[in-house]
Amino acid sequence: MPALRLYERYAELFESHRPALVINGGNGLHGKLVSLLCREKGVPHRILAQGRLGDTFYWSIDEFDNAPELDALIRAPRRILDEDIAIALKGVVPPPAFRNTKAKGAHMPSLWRTLHSMLHPIAHYAYGRIRGYREPRVGYKPLSKSFGAWRAFTRTRVLERSPYPTLEGLPTDSKLVFLPLQIKPEVSLQGQSPEYGDQVAMVQQVALSLPSDNLSSTEPLWI
């Protein structure tokens, strides 16, 4: 597998040129391989992580965006003034990655791009059979990839269709629990946290654990 060969190559580099510090993107399967090696070899590891609000960034110590110093600063007891709250509210805006993705419409695949995504794996498979290439034993099949592209096209339009819940439409007389979910398949869920790989079961467990006066919803919430 390409990922295994890449891991072996990284491991060779760690042995031949042992780093004193690794600054790594941390995202995707390739970035996580470097993070795993850093923990195994005891090499300091830093990632420039994007903050959840506004144009903010910070240095994390692993691919999970953990930052003990920042966490301690946030949890430190201090007096919060009204001026501090006013300044903080001005910064409550989506991060730049979300804004750029939304502006470009990347979350809403077009029909042309969807058809291309559906036909490409089939053409790729047919070309491999004609050339006599050996079919890979792992990975998704061409028809599964095509169906996934079509499902993404149809489901995004269902989720974008009004009416959908908004912050203004939430009830004010009940507690609300918001549980964001990850897109699947995702290596962070199915590979690194297999105990919680089934998000549907996890949502059910969380819902059953909530107090009776909480209002929960699995519907998409748009801000």
Secondary structure, 3 states (H helix, E strand, C coil): CHHHHHHHHHHHHHHHCCCCCEECCCCHHHHHHHHHHHHHHCCCEEEEEECCCCCCEEEECCCCCCCHHHHHHHHCCCCCCHHHHHHHHHCCCCCHHHHHHHHHCCCCCCHHHHHHHHHHHHHHHHHHHHHCCCCCCCCCCHHHHHHHHHHHHHHHHHHHCCCCCECCCCCCCCEEECCCCCCCCCHHHHCCCHHHCCHHHHHHHHHHHCCCCEEECCCCCEC
